[in-house]
Amino acid sequence: MHTILPAVPSDAAVIHEIQMRAFAEEGRLSDNVQIPPLTEDVAAIELHIRNQTVLTARAGERIIGSARGIVAESVCTIRGVSVEPSHQGQGIGATLLRAVEQAHPGVDRFDLTTNTLVPGNVAFYERRGYRVTELTRYTDKIVLAQMSKPGNAKAAETPSP
């Protein structure tokens, strides 16, 4: 069982450690550890905690995952969805994603980028309503999928009488 709570600045180091472990496999599959989740530092995560939405999944007091919603104008970019490897496959990532979306009821769209090399990445987000809008070659081996889904504001729009 896990609970979702907002991150506080002192959580940044633990979030960073989990992110490094969670994205290590992506780095191995990509033959490239210079991917954004593995090059981000603790200070950048702390800045997001202070200025954007960063949610944590906790088992008791222990952080086991996190996700971020970075809002610019009417778009929320989902970043850093990461779950401790020993807790993956238990619905924690899906719960975090849904919680970030619910924290931003007024946005028009949710965007994210995921690595197509990681088995199941694209399908995970497609099951949650995201659609691939573009594929971008990042390196010879890495192809990134840019994905989007309508925000809660768009879904709630009804025509005026």
C-alpha positions as semicolon CSV with decimal commas, in nm:
position;residue;x (nm);y (nm);z (nm)
1;M;0,000;0,000;0,000
2;H;0,125;0,347;-0,080
3;T;0,013;0,705;-0,030
4;I;0,067;1,007;-0,254
5;L;0,195;1,323;-0,087
6;P;0,351;1,648;-0,210
7;A;0,730;1,653;-0,197
8;V;0,913;1,894;0,030
9;P;1,259;2,036;-0,050
10;S;1,432;1,793;0,185
11;D;1,295;1,505;-0,030
12;A;1,502;1,611;-0,334
13;A;1,805;1,391;-0,260
14;V;1,595;1,075;-0,210
15;I;1,390;1,152;-0,524
16;H;1,718;1,194;-0,714
17;E;1,853;0,859;-0,587
18;I;1,534;0,677;-0,691
19;Q;1,538;0,849;-1,030
20;M;1,898;0,734;-1,086
21;R;1,806;0,373;-1,005
22;A;1,477;0,383;-1,198
23;F;1,637;0,520;-1,517
24;A;1,957;0,312;-1,497
25;E;1,805;0,041;-1,717
26;E;1,708;0,301;-1,977
27;G;2,068;0,422;-1,977
28;R;2,193;0,064;-2,027
29;L;1,945;-0,008;-2,308
30;S;2,038;0,321;-2,475
31;D;2,413;0,273;-2,433
32;N;2,402;0,631;-2,310
33;V;2,402;0,758;-1,952
34;Q;2,382;1,117;-2,076
35;I;2,002;1,108;-2,094
36;P;1,819;1,389;-1,911
37;P;1,686;1,183;-1,615
38;L;2,040;1,060;-1,542
39;T;2,210;1,398;-1,579
40;E;1,966;1,599;-1,369
41;D;2,104;1,709;-1,033
42;V;1,947;1,736;-0,688
43;A;1,929;2,118;-0,713
44;A;1,707;2,096;-1,023
45;I;1,470;1,858;-0,845
46;E;1,461;2,084;-0,540
47;L;1,380;2,383;-0,763
48;H;1,087;2,191;-0,913
49;I;0,967;2,104;-0,562
50;R;0,972;2,473;-0,471
51;N;0,812;2,603;-0,792
52;Q;0,609;2,327;-0,957
53;T;0,419;2,010;-0,865
54;V;0,627;1,722;-0,735
55;L;0,441;1,430;-0,582
56;T;0,583;1,133;-0,399
57;A;0,457;0,780;-0,347
58;R;0,535;0,659;0,002
59;A;0,527;0,324;0,175
60;G;0,490;0,445;0,531
61;E;0,745;0,725;0,562
62;R;0,972;0,588;0,289
63;I;0,961;0,749;-0,057
64;I;0,929;0,481;-0,326
65;G;0,848;0,697;-0,629
66;S;0,781;1,044;-0,761
67;A;0,644;1,237;-1,058
68;R;0,643;1,601;-1,161
69;G;0,405;1,833;-1,337
70;I;0,575;2,136;-1,491
71;V;0,317;2,394;-1,598
72;A;0,381;2,659;-1,863
73;E;0,080;2,855;-1,981
74;S;-0,196;2,598;-2,041
75;V;0,025;2,288;-2,076
76;C;0,147;2,055;-1,801
77;T;0,457;1,859;-1,893
78;I;0,490;1,532;-1,704
79;R;0,849;1,464;-1,600
80;G;1,047;1,228;-1,386
81;V;0,791;0,952;-1,334
82;S;1,015;0,715;-1,142
83;V;0,951;0,425;-0,909
84;E;1,203;0,237;-0,697
85;P;1,289;-0,072;-0,909
86;S;1,185;-0,314;-0,633
87;H;0,836;-0,155;-0,633
88;Q;0,779;-0,134;-1,009
89;G;0,483;-0,315;-1,161
90;Q;0,255;-0,243;-0,865
91;G;0,057;0,048;-1,013
92;I;0,260;0,317;-0,837
93;G;0,366;0,494;-1,157
94;A;0,005;0,499;-1,281
95;T;-0,115;0,638;-0,948
96;L;0,152;0,909;-0,953
97;L;0,065;1,004;-1,311
98;R;-0,306;1,028;-1,230
99;A;-0,232;1,235;-0,919
100;V;-0,024;1,486;-1,118
101;E;-0,304;1,512;-1,374
102;Q;-0,564;1,565;-1,101
103;A;-0,345;1,837;-0,945
104;H;-0,381;2,039;-1,268
105;P;-0,753;2,055;-1,350
106;G;-0,720;2,378;-1,547
107;V;-0,465;2,283;-1,812
108;D;-0,558;2,228;-2,176
109;R;-0,305;1,951;-2,239
110;F;-0,061;1,711;-2,077
111;D;0,266;1,640;-2,260
112;L;0,549;1,398;-2,193
113;T;0,845;1,237;-2,366
114;T;0,944;0,873;-2,330
115;N;1,217;0,651;-2,472
116;T;1,082;0,394;-2,718
117;L;1,374;0,160;-2,640
118;V;1,232;0,075;-2,299
119;P;0,983;-0,209;-2,342
120;G;0,632;-0,104;-2,242
121;N;0,697;0,271;-2,202
122;V;0,474;0,389;-2,488
123;A;0,204;0,131;-2,410
124;F;0,202;0,236;-2,040
125;Y;0,112;0,592;-2,136
126;E;-0,126;0,490;-2,416
127;R;-0,329;0,289;-2,161
128;R;-0,369;0,617;-1,973
129;G;-0,499;0,815;-2,268
130;Y;-0,175;0,956;-2,413
131;R;-0,110;0,940;-2,786
132;V;0,219;0,964;-2,974
133;T;0,231;1,300;-3,150
134;E;0,588;1,281;-3,280
135;L;0,891;1,053;-3,287
136;T;1,235;1,215;-3,261
137;R;1,571;1,050;-3,314
138;Y;1,784;1,152;-3,011
139;T;2,089;0,937;-3,093
140;D;2,158;0,652;-3,337
141;K;1,994;0,416;-3,088
142;I;1,741;0,636;-2,902
143;V;1,406;0,736;-3,051
144;L;1,192;0,951;-2,824
145;A;0,814;0,949;-2,838
146;Q;0,648;1,281;-2,765
147;M;0,305;1,204;-2,625
148;S;0,002;1,416;-2,540
149;K;-0,345;1,393;-2,398
150;P;-0,617;1,654;-2,352
151;G;-0,620;1,820;-2,013
152;N;-0,909;1,824;-1,772
153;A;-1,010;2,174;-1,887
154;K;-1,050;2,054;-2,248
155;A;-1,234;1,739;-2,144
156;A;-1,477;1,944;-1,933
157;E;-1,557;2,199;-2,203
158;T;-1,918;2,195;-2,311
159;P;-2,074;2,413;-2,576
160;S;-2,262;2,717;-2,450
161;P;-2,641;2,720;-2,510
